[in-house]
Amino acid sequence: MSLDIDQIALHQLVKRDENQLELVLRDTLLPATRAVEEMAEELHRVYSAKSKAYGLFNEDSELADALRNCRKGEDDFLAFSRAATGRLRDELSKYPFAEGGVVLFLHYRYLAVEYLLIAVLNSQSSMRVNEQLDISSTHYLDINHADIVARIDLTEWETNPESTRYLTFLRGRVGRKVADFFMDFLGASVGLDTKAQNRGLLQAVDDYCAESDLDKNERQNYRQQVYSYCNDQLQAGEEIALHDLSSELPPLGEKTFQAFTQEQGYELEETFPADRSTLRQLTKFAGSGGGLTLNFDAMLLGERIFWDPTTDTLTIKGTPPNLRDQLQRRTSSK
Protein backbone atom coordinates (compact mmCIF):
# COMPACT_ATOMS: atom_id res chain seq x y z
CA MET A 1 0.00 0.00 0.00
CA SER A 2 1.54 3.31 -1.11
CA LEU A 3 0.53 5.31 1.95
CA ASP A 4 2.99 7.95 3.15
CA ILE A 5 2.51 9.53 6.55
CA ASP A 6 3.34 13.23 6.70
CA GLN A 7 2.30 13.93 10.30
CA ILE A 8 0.27 12.15 12.94
CA ALA A 9 -0.98 13.49 16.27
CA LEU A 10 -2.64 11.54 19.04
CA HIS A 11 -4.60 12.87 22.01
CA GLN A 12 -7.19 11.48 24.39
CA LEU A 13 -10.53 12.38 25.92
CA VAL A 14 -11.07 10.72 29.31
CA LYS A 15 -14.51 10.64 30.93
CA ARG A 16 -14.00 11.35 34.64
CA ASP A 17 -17.66 11.62 35.58
CA GLU A 18 -21.03 12.07 33.87
CA ASN A 19 -20.44 15.75 33.14
CA GLN A 20 -16.70 16.02 32.56
CA LEU A 21 -14.43 15.01 29.70
CA GLU A 22 -10.78 15.59 30.50
CA LEU A 23 -8.20 16.42 27.82
CA VAL A 24 -4.94 14.45 27.72
CA LEU A 25 -2.74 16.10 25.07
CA ARG A 26 0.57 14.91 23.66
CA ASP A 27 3.41 17.42 23.59
CA THR A 28 4.96 15.95 20.45
CA LEU A 29 3.82 14.38 17.21
CA LEU A 30 3.67 10.60 17.08
CA PRO A 31 6.83 9.18 15.46
CA ALA A 32 6.14 7.18 12.31
CA THR A 33 7.32 3.80 13.60
CA ARG A 34 6.44 0.57 11.80
CA ALA A 35 3.60 -0.02 14.28
CA VAL A 36 2.22 3.46 13.60
CA GLU A 37 2.46 2.91 9.85
CA GLU A 38 0.56 -0.37 10.13
CA MET A 39 -2.14 1.32 12.20
CA ALA A 40 -2.48 4.13 9.62
CA GLU A 41 -2.69 1.64 6.76
CA GLU A 42 -5.35 -0.36 8.57
CA LEU A 43 -7.38 2.74 9.37
CA HIS A 44 -7.16 3.88 5.74
CA ARG A 45 -8.20 0.43 4.49
CA VAL A 46 -11.15 0.10 6.87
CA TYR A 47 -12.38 3.63 6.24
CA SER A 48 -12.08 3.36 2.46
CA ALA A 49 -14.20 0.18 2.47
CA LYS A 50 -17.12 1.73 4.37
CA SER A 51 -20.08 3.61 2.95
CA LYS A 52 -19.58 7.32 3.50
CA ALA A 53 -21.55 10.53 3.34
CA TYR A 54 -20.12 13.60 1.59
CA GLY A 55 -19.87 17.12 2.91
CA LEU A 56 -18.25 20.53 2.67
CA PHE A 57 -17.12 23.15 5.18
CA ASN A 58 -19.48 25.93 6.22
CA GLU A 59 -18.23 29.47 5.67
CA ASP A 60 -17.88 29.99 9.44
CA SER A 61 -16.13 26.68 10.15
CA GLU A 62 -13.51 27.21 12.87
CA LEU A 63 -11.82 23.94 11.97
CA ALA A 64 -11.51 24.96 8.32
CA ASP A 65 -10.00 28.34 9.30
CA ALA A 66 -7.52 26.65 11.62
CA LEU A 67 -6.64 24.11 8.95
CA ARG A 68 -6.03 26.87 6.39
CA ASN A 69 -3.66 28.62 8.82
CA CYS A 70 -1.86 25.33 9.40
CA ARG A 71 -1.52 24.73 5.66
CA LYS A 72 -0.10 28.23 5.23
CA GLY A 73 2.52 27.55 7.90
CA GLU A 74 1.03 30.07 10.35
CA ASP A 75 0.45 27.27 12.87
CA ASP A 76 2.07 23.88 13.23
CA PHE A 77 0.22 20.57 12.96
CA LEU A 78 0.60 19.67 16.63
CA ALA A 79 -0.88 22.99 17.78
CA PHE A 80 -3.71 22.60 15.25
CA SER A 81 -4.52 19.12 16.56
CA ARG A 82 -4.39 20.18 20.23
CA ALA A 83 -6.76 23.10 19.66
CA ALA A 84 -9.09 20.93 17.55
CA THR A 85 -9.24 18.27 20.26
CA GLY A 86 -10.28 20.97 22.72
CA ARG A 87 -13.10 22.06 20.39
CA LEU A 88 -14.16 18.44 19.99
CA ARG A 89 -14.30 18.05 23.78
CA ASP A 90 -16.46 21.16 24.05
CA GLU A 91 -18.83 19.88 21.35
CA LEU A 92 -19.04 16.38 22.79
CA SER A 93 -19.79 17.70 26.27
CA LYS A 94 -23.14 19.02 25.01
CA TYR A 95 -24.44 15.47 24.59
CA PRO A 96 -25.43 13.06 27.37
CA PHE A 97 -24.01 10.05 25.49
CA ALA A 98 -20.53 11.61 25.36
CA GLU A 99 -17.77 9.10 25.91
CA GLY A 100 -14.00 9.37 25.85
CA GLY A 101 -11.64 7.96 23.28
CA VAL A 102 -8.37 8.36 21.46
CA VAL A 103 -8.45 11.33 19.06
CA LEU A 104 -6.25 10.83 16.02
CA PHE A 105 -5.20 13.35 13.35
CA LEU A 106 -3.52 11.65 10.40
CA HIS A 107 -2.03 13.75 7.59
CA TYR A 108 -0.97 11.43 4.79
CA ARG A 109 -0.67 10.90 1.05
CA TYR A 110 -2.15 8.04 -0.93
CA LEU A 111 -1.89 7.71 -4.71
CA ALA A 112 -0.80 11.35 -5.14
CA VAL A 113 -3.76 12.64 -3.10
CA GLU A 114 -3.23 14.44 0.21
CA TYR A 115 -5.63 13.66 3.07
CA LEU A 116 -6.36 14.65 6.64
CA LEU A 117 -8.20 11.94 8.57
CA ILE A 118 -9.72 12.70 11.96
CA ALA A 119 -11.04 9.86 14.10
CA VAL A 120 -12.20 9.11 17.63
CA LEU A 121 -11.15 5.53 18.39
CA ASN A 122 -12.28 3.37 21.29
CA SER A 123 -10.10 0.92 23.16
CA GLN A 124 -11.22 -2.65 23.75
CA SER A 125 -9.99 -5.27 26.18
CA SER A 126 -8.99 -8.74 25.11
CA MET A 127 -6.91 -11.69 26.28
CA ARG A 128 -3.51 -12.79 25.01
CA VAL A 129 -1.23 -15.77 25.52
CA ASN A 130 2.45 -14.87 25.96
CA GLU A 131 5.54 -16.90 25.10
CA GLN A 132 5.37 -18.66 28.46
CA LEU A 133 1.77 -19.66 27.68
CA ASP A 134 0.42 -17.43 30.41
CA ILE A 135 -2.83 -15.54 29.83
CA SER A 136 -3.00 -11.80 30.40
CA SER A 137 -5.30 -8.96 29.46
CA THR A 138 -4.44 -6.45 26.75
CA HIS A 139 -5.99 -3.33 25.22
CA TYR A 140 -6.23 -2.52 21.53
CA LEU A 141 -7.69 0.19 19.32
CA ASP A 142 -10.96 -1.01 17.81
CA ILE A 143 -10.31 0.29 14.28
CA ASN A 144 -12.72 -2.12 12.55
CA HIS A 145 -15.70 -0.70 14.43
CA ALA A 146 -14.67 2.97 14.35
CA ASP A 147 -17.70 5.07 13.41
CA ILE A 148 -16.62 8.60 14.39
CA VAL A 149 -14.34 9.31 11.45
CA ALA A 150 -14.05 12.05 8.84
CA ARG A 151 -11.55 12.53 6.04
CA ILE A 152 -10.74 15.72 4.16
CA ASP A 153 -9.35 15.44 0.64
CA LEU A 154 -6.92 18.33 0.97
CA THR A 155 -6.00 18.17 -2.70
CA GLU A 156 -9.63 18.52 -3.80
CA TRP A 157 -10.38 21.17 -1.17
CA GLU A 158 -7.52 23.42 -2.23
CA THR A 159 -7.75 22.95 -5.99
CA ASN A 160 -11.55 22.90 -6.29
CA PRO A 161 -13.08 24.90 -3.41
CA GLU A 162 -16.55 24.77 -5.01
CA SER A 163 -16.62 21.00 -4.66
CA THR A 164 -19.37 19.42 -2.52
CA ARG A 165 -17.47 16.19 -1.90
CA TYR A 166 -13.98 16.91 -0.55
CA LEU A 167 -15.07 15.92 2.96
CA THR A 168 -16.38 12.45 3.79
CA PHE A 169 -17.66 11.09 7.07
CA LEU A 170 -19.33 8.05 8.57
CA ARG A 171 -22.87 8.51 9.79
CA GLY A 172 -22.27 6.27 12.79
CA ARG A 173 -23.91 3.16 14.18
CA VAL A 174 -25.23 4.89 17.28
CA GLY A 175 -27.67 7.06 15.38
CA ARG A 176 -27.97 10.47 13.82
CA LYS A 177 -26.78 12.28 16.97
CA VAL A 178 -23.23 11.04 16.45
CA ALA A 179 -23.09 12.55 12.99
CA ASP A 180 -24.66 15.75 14.32
CA PHE A 181 -21.98 16.48 16.92
CA PHE A 182 -19.15 15.53 14.58
CA MET A 183 -20.49 17.71 11.78
CA ASP A 184 -20.84 20.57 14.27
CA PHE A 185 -17.23 20.03 15.36
CA LEU A 186 -16.08 20.04 11.73
CA GLY A 187 -18.26 23.04 10.91
CA ALA A 188 -19.55 21.19 7.87
CA SER A 189 -22.79 20.45 6.02
CA VAL A 190 -23.89 17.49 3.95
CA GLY A 191 -22.78 17.86 0.34
CA LEU A 192 -23.17 15.37 -2.49
CA ASP A 193 -26.08 12.99 -1.78
CA THR A 194 -24.73 9.65 -3.02
CA LYS A 195 -27.98 7.75 -2.53
CA ALA A 196 -29.94 10.42 -4.42
CA GLN A 197 -27.46 10.19 -7.32
CA ASN A 198 -27.84 6.41 -7.45
CA ARG A 199 -31.63 6.62 -7.18
CA GLY A 200 -31.62 9.15 -10.02
CA LEU A 201 -29.55 6.76 -12.12
CA LEU A 202 -32.03 3.93 -11.53
CA GLN A 203 -34.96 6.17 -12.46
CA ALA A 204 -33.18 7.31 -15.61
CA VAL A 205 -32.53 3.69 -16.64
CA ASP A 206 -36.20 2.76 -16.12
CA ASP A 207 -37.41 5.82 -18.02
CA TYR A 208 -34.94 5.22 -20.86
CA CYS A 209 -36.17 1.64 -21.25
CA ALA A 210 -39.81 2.71 -21.02
CA GLU A 211 -39.35 5.34 -23.76
CA SER A 212 -37.92 2.65 -26.04
CA ASP A 213 -40.89 0.34 -25.40
CA LEU A 214 -38.74 -2.66 -24.41
CA ASP A 215 -40.44 -5.83 -23.23
CA LYS A 216 -39.90 -7.24 -19.74
CA ASN A 217 -36.89 -9.42 -20.57
CA GLU A 218 -35.20 -6.69 -22.60
CA ARG A 219 -35.68 -4.17 -19.78
CA GLN A 220 -34.22 -6.55 -17.21
CA ASN A 221 -31.28 -7.41 -19.45
CA TYR A 222 -30.57 -3.68 -19.80
CA ARG A 223 -30.75 -3.22 -16.03
CA GLN A 224 -28.35 -6.13 -15.64
CA GLN A 225 -25.84 -4.46 -17.96
CA VAL A 226 -26.06 -1.27 -15.91
CA TYR A 227 -25.63 -3.24 -12.69
CA SER A 228 -22.61 -5.14 -14.03
CA TYR A 229 -20.77 -1.92 -14.89
CA CYS A 230 -21.68 -0.22 -11.58
CA ASN A 231 -20.78 -3.28 -9.51
CA ASP A 232 -17.42 -3.58 -11.26
CA GLN A 233 -16.72 0.07 -10.38
CA LEU A 234 -17.76 -0.56 -6.80
CA GLN A 235 -15.51 -3.61 -6.48
CA ALA A 236 -12.57 -1.67 -7.96
CA GLY A 237 -13.12 1.25 -5.60
CA GLU A 238 -13.91 3.53 -8.54
CA GLU A 239 -16.82 5.89 -9.13
CA ILE A 240 -19.59 5.55 -11.68
CA ALA A 241 -18.68 7.61 -14.74
CA LEU A 242 -21.81 8.51 -16.70
CA HIS A 243 -19.94 8.81 -20.01
CA ASP A 244 -18.23 5.42 -19.60
CA LEU A 245 -21.48 3.74 -18.57
CA SER A 246 -23.26 5.20 -21.58
CA SER A 247 -20.46 4.00 -23.86
CA GLU A 248 -20.91 0.43 -22.63
CA LEU A 249 -24.67 0.44 -23.14
CA PRO A 250 -26.24 -0.08 -26.58
CA PRO A 251 -28.21 3.05 -27.57
CA LEU A 252 -31.98 2.66 -27.48
CA GLY A 253 -33.22 4.66 -30.43
CA GLU A 254 -31.39 7.75 -31.62
CA LYS A 255 -30.19 8.98 -28.22
CA THR A 256 -27.43 7.51 -26.08
CA PHE A 257 -28.18 6.96 -22.41
CA GLN A 258 -26.04 9.98 -21.42
CA ALA A 259 -27.79 12.22 -23.94
CA PHE A 260 -31.14 11.05 -22.58
CA THR A 261 -30.20 11.90 -18.97
CA GLN A 262 -28.99 15.37 -19.98
CA GLU A 263 -32.06 16.06 -22.12
CA GLN A 264 -34.47 14.98 -19.37
CA GLY A 265 -32.65 16.92 -16.64
CA TYR A 266 -31.89 14.16 -14.12
CA GLU A 267 -29.11 16.31 -12.61
CA LEU A 268 -26.64 13.45 -12.41
CA GLU A 269 -23.01 14.28 -11.72
CA GLU A 270 -20.47 13.28 -14.38
CA THR A 271 -19.00 10.91 -11.80
CA PHE A 272 -20.40 9.82 -8.45
CA PRO A 273 -19.80 7.00 -5.95
CA ALA A 274 -21.76 3.77 -6.29
CA ASP A 275 -24.19 2.94 -3.48
CA ARG A 276 -24.40 -0.82 -3.01
CA SER A 277 -27.86 -1.02 -1.43
CA THR A 278 -29.45 1.24 -4.07
CA LEU A 279 -27.82 -0.54 -7.01
CA ARG A 280 -29.17 -3.91 -5.85
CA GLN A 281 -32.59 -2.67 -6.90
CA LEU A 282 -31.51 -3.06 -10.52
CA THR A 283 -31.59 -6.86 -10.17
CA LYS A 284 -33.40 -7.54 -6.88
CA PHE A 285 -36.59 -6.75 -5.01
CA ALA A 286 -36.06 -6.60 -1.27
CA GLY A 287 -37.88 -5.32 1.78
CA SER A 288 -38.59 -6.04 5.42
CA GLY A 289 -41.08 -4.99 8.05
CA GLY A 290 -43.65 -6.39 10.44
CA GLY A 291 -41.64 -9.57 10.97
CA LEU A 292 -41.41 -10.28 7.23
CA THR A 293 -38.26 -10.15 5.08
CA LEU A 294 -38.35 -10.77 1.32
CA ASN A 295 -35.59 -10.80 -1.27
CA PHE A 296 -35.95 -12.14 -4.80
CA ASP A 297 -34.54 -11.73 -8.30
CA ALA A 298 -36.35 -9.13 -10.39
CA MET A 299 -36.78 -11.65 -13.23
CA LEU A 300 -39.13 -13.73 -11.04
CA LEU A 301 -41.77 -11.00 -10.89
CA GLY A 302 -44.57 -12.05 -13.19
CA GLU A 303 -43.18 -15.58 -13.56
CA ARG A 304 -43.08 -17.21 -10.12
CA ILE A 305 -43.97 -14.19 -8.03
CA PHE A 306 -47.11 -12.14 -8.65
CA TRP A 307 -48.21 -8.94 -6.96
CA ASP A 308 -51.83 -7.78 -6.77
CA PRO A 309 -51.70 -4.03 -6.01
CA THR A 310 -55.44 -3.96 -5.21
CA THR A 311 -55.10 -6.33 -2.25
CA ASP A 312 -51.34 -5.75 -1.72
CA THR A 313 -50.81 -9.51 -1.95
CA LEU A 314 -47.78 -11.44 -3.19
CA THR A 315 -48.33 -14.92 -4.57
CA ILE A 316 -45.25 -17.16 -4.68
CA LYS A 317 -45.24 -20.27 -6.83
CA GLY A 318 -42.53 -22.71 -5.88
CA THR A 319 -40.88 -22.09 -2.51
CA PRO A 320 -37.16 -22.70 -1.86
CA PRO A 321 -36.50 -26.30 -0.71
CA ASN A 322 -35.12 -25.34 2.70
CA LEU A 323 -38.13 -23.09 3.38
CA ARG A 324 -40.52 -25.76 2.14
CA ASP A 325 -38.89 -28.28 4.48
CA GLN A 326 -39.37 -25.94 7.46
CA LEU A 327 -43.00 -25.36 6.55
CA GLN A 328 -43.70 -29.06 6.17
CA ARG A 329 -42.08 -29.91 9.51
CA ARG A 330 -43.92 -27.12 11.30
CA THR A 331 -47.35 -27.95 9.85
CA SER A 332 -46.97 -31.70 10.34
CA SER A 333 -46.16 -31.27 14.02
CA LYS A 334 -49.53 -29.67 14.78
C-alpha positions as CSV (number, residue, x, y, z in Angstrom):
1,M,0.0,0.0,0.0
2,S,1.5,3.3,-1.1
3,L,0.5,5.3,2.0
4,D,3.0,8.0,3.2
5,I,2.5,9.5,6.6
6,D,3.3,13.2,6.7
7,Q,2.3,13.9,10.3
8,I,0.3,12.2,12.9
9,A,-1.0,13.5,16.3
10,L,-2.6,11.5,19.0
11,H,-4.6,12.9,22.0
12,Q,-7.2,11.5,24.4
13,L,-10.5,12.4,25.9
14,V,-11.1,10.7,29.3
15,K,-14.5,10.6,30.9
16,R,-14.0,11.4,34.6
17,D,-17.7,11.6,35.6
18,E,-21.0,12.1,33.9
19,N,-20.4,15.7,33.1
20,Q,-16.7,16.0,32.6
21,L,-14.4,15.0,29.7
22,E,-10.8,15.6,30.5
23,L,-8.2,16.4,27.8
24,V,-4.9,14.5,27.7
25,L,-2.7,16.1,25.1
26,R,0.6,14.9,23.7
27,D,3.4,17.4,23.6
28,T,5.0,15.9,20.4
29,L,3.8,14.4,17.2
30,L,3.7,10.6,17.1
31,P,6.8,9.2,15.5
32,A,6.1,7.2,12.3
33,T,7.3,3.8,13.6
34,R,6.4,0.6,11.8
35,A,3.6,0.0,14.3
36,V,2.2,3.5,13.6
37,E,2.5,2.9,9.8
38,E,0.6,-0.4,10.1
39,M,-2.1,1.3,12.2
40,A,-2.5,4.1,9.6
41,E,-2.7,1.6,6.8
42,E,-5.3,-0.4,8.6
43,L,-7.4,2.7,9.4
44,H,-7.2,3.9,5.7
45,R,-8.2,0.4,4.5
46,V,-11.1,0.1,6.9
47,Y,-12.4,3.6,6.2
48,S,-12.1,3.4,2.5
49,A,-14.2,0.2,2.5
50,K,-17.1,1.7,4.4
51,S,-20.1,3.6,3.0
52,K,-19.6,7.3,3.5
53,A,-21.6,10.5,3.3
54,Y,-20.1,13.6,1.6
55,G,-19.9,17.1,2.9
56,L,-18.2,20.5,2.7
57,F,-17.1,23.1,5.2
58,N,-19.5,25.9,6.2
59,E,-18.2,29.5,5.7
60,D,-17.9,30.0,9.4
61,S,-16.1,26.7,10.2
62,E,-13.5,27.2,12.9
63,L,-11.8,23.9,12.0
64,A,-11.5,25.0,8.3
65,D,-10.0,28.3,9.3
66,A,-7.5,26.7,11.6
67,L,-6.6,24.1,9.0
68,R,-6.0,26.9,6.4
69,N,-3.7,28.6,8.8
70,C,-1.9,25.3,9.4
71,R,-1.5,24.7,5.7
72,K,-0.1,28.2,5.2
73,G,2.5,27.6,7.9
74,E,1.0,30.1,10.3
75,D,0.5,27.3,12.9
76,D,2.1,23.9,13.2
77,F,0.2,20.6,13.0
78,L,0.6,19.7,16.6
79,A,-0.9,23.0,17.8
80,F,-3.7,22.6,15.3
81,S,-4.5,19.1,16.6
82,R,-4.4,20.2,20.2
83,A,-6.8,23.1,19.7
84,A,-9.1,20.9,17.5
85,T,-9.2,18.3,20.3
86,G,-10.3,21.0,22.7
87,R,-13.1,22.1,20.4
88,L,-14.2,18.4,20.0
89,R,-14.3,18.0,23.8
90,D,-16.5,21.2,24.0
91,E,-18.8,19.9,21.3
92,L,-19.0,16.4,22.8
93,S,-19.8,17.7,26.3
94,K,-23.1,19.0,25.0
95,Y,-24.4,15.5,24.6
96,P,-25.4,13.1,27.4
97,F,-24.0,10.1,25.5
98,A,-20.5,11.6,25.4
99,E,-17.8,9.1,25.9
100,G,-14.0,9.4,25.9
101,G,-11.6,8.0,23.3
102,V,-8.4,8.4,21.5
103,V,-8.5,11.3,19.1
104,L,-6.3,10.8,16.0
105,F,-5.2,13.4,13.4
106,L,-3.5,11.7,10.4
107,H,-2.0,13.7,7.6
108,Y,-1.0,11.4,4.8
109,R,-0.7,10.9,1.0
110,Y,-2.1,8.0,-0.9
111,L,-1.9,7.7,-4.7
112,A,-0.8,11.3,-5.1
113,V,-3.8,12.6,-3.1
114,E,-3.2,14.4,0.2
115,Y,-5.6,13.7,3.1
116,L,-6.4,14.6,6.6
117,L,-8.2,11.9,8.6
118,I,-9.7,12.7,12.0
119,A,-11.0,9.9,14.1
120,V,-12.2,9.1,17.6
121,L,-11.1,5.5,18.4
122,N,-12.3,3.4,21.3
123,S,-10.1,0.9,23.2
124,Q,-11.2,-2.7,23.8
125,S,-10.0,-5.3,26.2
126,S,-9.0,-8.7,25.1
127,M,-6.9,-11.7,26.3
128,R,-3.5,-12.8,25.0
129,V,-1.2,-15.8,25.5
130,N,2.4,-14.9,26.0
131,E,5.5,-16.9,25.1
132,Q,5.4,-18.7,28.5
133,L,1.8,-19.7,27.7
134,D,0.4,-17.4,30.4
135,I,-2.8,-15.5,29.8
136,S,-3.0,-11.8,30.4
137,S,-5.3,-9.0,29.5
138,T,-4.4,-6.4,26.7
139,H,-6.0,-3.3,25.2
140,Y,-6.2,-2.5,21.5
141,L,-7.7,0.2,19.3
142,D,-11.0,-1.0,17.8
143,I,-10.3,0.3,14.3
144,N,-12.7,-2.1,12.6
145,H,-15.7,-0.7,14.4
146,A,-14.7,3.0,14.3
147,D,-17.7,5.1,13.4
148,I,-16.6,8.6,14.4
149,V,-14.3,9.3,11.5
150,A,-14.0,12.0,8.8
151,R,-11.5,12.5,6.0
152,I,-10.7,15.7,4.2
153,D,-9.4,15.4,0.6
154,L,-6.9,18.3,1.0
155,T,-6.0,18.2,-2.7
156,E,-9.6,18.5,-3.8
157,W,-10.4,21.2,-1.2
158,E,-7.5,23.4,-2.2
159,T,-7.7,23.0,-6.0
160,N,-11.6,22.9,-6.3
161,P,-13.1,24.9,-3.4
162,E,-16.6,24.8,-5.0
163,S,-16.6,21.0,-4.7
164,T,-19.4,19.4,-2.5
165,R,-17.5,16.2,-1.9
166,Y,-14.0,16.9,-0.5
167,L,-15.1,15.9,3.0
168,T,-16.4,12.5,3.8
169,F,-17.7,11.1,7.1
170,L,-19.3,8.0,8.6
171,R,-22.9,8.5,9.8
172,G,-22.3,6.3,12.8
173,R,-23.9,3.2,14.2
174,V,-25.2,4.9,17.3
175,G,-27.7,7.1,15.4
176,R,-28.0,10.5,13.8
177,K,-26.8,12.3,17.0
178,V,-23.2,11.0,16.4
179,A,-23.1,12.5,13.0
180,D,-24.7,15.7,14.3
181,F,-22.0,16.5,16.9
182,F,-19.2,15.5,14.6
183,M,-20.5,17.7,11.8
184,D,-20.8,20.6,14.3
185,F,-17.2,20.0,15.4
186,L,-16.1,20.0,11.7
187,G,-18.3,23.0,10.9
188,A,-19.6,21.2,7.9
189,S,-22.8,20.4,6.0
190,V,-23.9,17.5,3.9
191,G,-22.8,17.9,0.3
192,L,-23.2,15.4,-2.5
193,D,-26.1,13.0,-1.8
194,T,-24.7,9.7,-3.0
195,K,-28.0,7.7,-2.5
196,A,-29.9,10.4,-4.4
197,Q,-27.5,10.2,-7.3
198,N,-27.8,6.4,-7.5
199,R,-31.6,6.6,-7.2
200,G,-31.6,9.2,-10.0
201,L,-29.5,6.8,-12.1
202,L,-32.0,3.9,-11.5
203,Q,-35.0,6.2,-12.5
204,A,-33.2,7.3,-15.6
205,V,-32.5,3.7,-16.6
206,D,-36.2,2.8,-16.1
207,D,-37.4,5.8,-18.0
208,Y,-34.9,5.2,-20.9
209,C,-36.2,1.6,-21.2
210,A,-39.8,2.7,-21.0
211,E,-39.4,5.3,-23.8
212,S,-37.9,2.7,-26.0
213,D,-40.9,0.3,-25.4
214,L,-38.7,-2.7,-24.4
215,D,-40.4,-5.8,-23.2
216,K,-39.9,-7.2,-19.7
217,N,-36.9,-9.4,-20.6
218,E,-35.2,-6.7,-22.6
219,R,-35.7,-4.2,-19.8
220,Q,-34.2,-6.6,-17.2
221,N,-31.3,-7.4,-19.5
222,Y,-30.6,-3.7,-19.8
223,R,-30.7,-3.2,-16.0
224,Q,-28.4,-6.1,-15.6
225,Q,-25.8,-4.5,-18.0
226,V,-26.1,-1.3,-15.9
227,Y,-25.6,-3.2,-12.7
228,S,-22.6,-5.1,-14.0
229,Y,-20.8,-1.9,-14.9
230,C,-21.7,-0.2,-11.6
231,N,-20.8,-3.3,-9.5
232,D,-17.4,-3.6,-11.3
233,Q,-16.7,0.1,-10.4
234,L,-17.8,-0.6,-6.8
235,Q,-15.5,-3.6,-6.5
236,A,-12.6,-1.7,-8.0
237,G,-13.1,1.3,-5.6
238,E,-13.9,3.5,-8.5
239,E,-16.8,5.9,-9.1
240,I,-19.6,5.5,-11.7
241,A,-18.7,7.6,-14.7
242,L,-21.8,8.5,-16.7
243,H,-19.9,8.8,-20.0
244,D,-18.2,5.4,-19.6
245,L,-21.5,3.7,-18.6
246,S,-23.3,5.2,-21.6
247,S,-20.5,4.0,-23.9
248,E,-20.9,0.4,-22.6
249,L,-24.7,0.4,-23.1
250,P,-26.2,-0.1,-26.6
251,P,-28.2,3.1,-27.6
252,L,-32.0,2.7,-27.5
253,G,-33.2,4.7,-30.4
254,E,-31.4,7.8,-31.6
255,K,-30.2,9.0,-28.2
256,T,-27.4,7.5,-26.1
257,F,-28.2,7.0,-22.4
258,Q,-26.0,10.0,-21.4
259,A,-27.8,12.2,-23.9
260,F,-31.1,11.1,-22.6
261,T,-30.2,11.9,-19.0
262,Q,-29.0,15.4,-20.0
263,E,-32.1,16.1,-22.1
264,Q,-34.5,15.0,-19.4
265,G,-32.6,16.9,-16.6
266,Y,-31.9,14.2,-14.1
267,E,-29.1,16.3,-12.6
268,L,-26.6,13.5,-12.4
269,E,-23.0,14.3,-11.7
270,E,-20.5,13.3,-14.4
271,T,-19.0,10.9,-11.8
272,F,-20.4,9.8,-8.4
273,P,-19.8,7.0,-5.9
274,A,-21.8,3.8,-6.3
275,D,-24.2,2.9,-3.5
276,R,-24.4,-0.8,-3.0
277,S,-27.9,-1.0,-1.4
278,T,-29.5,1.2,-4.1
279,L,-27.8,-0.5,-7.0
280,R,-29.2,-3.9,-5.8
281,Q,-32.6,-2.7,-6.9
282,L,-31.5,-3.1,-10.5
283,T,-31.6,-6.9,-10.2
284,K,-33.4,-7.5,-6.9
285,F,-36.6,-6.7,-5.0
286,A,-36.1,-6.6,-1.3
287,G,-37.9,-5.3,1.8
288,S,-38.6,-6.0,5.4
289,G,-41.1,-5.0,8.1
290,G,-43.6,-6.4,10.4
291,G,-41.6,-9.6,11.0
292,L,-41.4,-10.3,7.2
293,T,-38.3,-10.2,5.1
294,L,-38.3,-10.8,1.3
295,N,-35.6,-10.8,-1.3
296,F,-35.9,-12.1,-4.8
297,D,-34.5,-11.7,-8.3
298,A,-36.4,-9.1,-10.4
299,M,-36.8,-11.7,-13.2
300,L,-39.1,-13.7,-11.0
301,L,-41.8,-11.0,-10.9
302,G,-44.6,-12.0,-13.2
303,E,-43.2,-15.6,-13.6
304,R,-43.1,-17.2,-10.1
305,I,-44.0,-14.2,-8.0
306,F,-47.1,-12.1,-8.6
307,W,-48.2,-8.9,-7.0
308,D,-51.8,-7.8,-6.8
309,P,-51.7,-4.0,-6.0
310,T,-55.4,-4.0,-5.2
311,T,-55.1,-6.3,-2.3
312,D,-51.3,-5.8,-1.7
313,T,-50.8,-9.5,-2.0
314,L,-47.8,-11.4,-3.2
315,T,-48.3,-14.9,-4.6
316,I,-45.2,-17.2,-4.7
317,K,-45.2,-20.3,-6.8
318,G,-42.5,-22.7,-5.9
319,T,-40.9,-22.1,-2.5
320,P,-37.2,-22.7,-1.9
321,P,-36.5,-26.3,-0.7
322,N,-35.1,-25.3,2.7
323,L,-38.1,-23.1,3.4
324,R,-40.5,-25.8,2.1
325,D,-38.9,-28.3,4.5
326,Q,-39.4,-25.9,7.5
327,L,-43.0,-25.4,6.5
328,Q,-43.7,-29.1,6.2
329,R,-42.1,-29.9,9.5
330,R,-43.9,-27.1,11.3
331,T,-47.3,-28.0,9.9
332,S,-47.0,-31.7,10.3
333,S,-46.2,-31.3,14.0
334,K,-49.5,-29.7,14.8
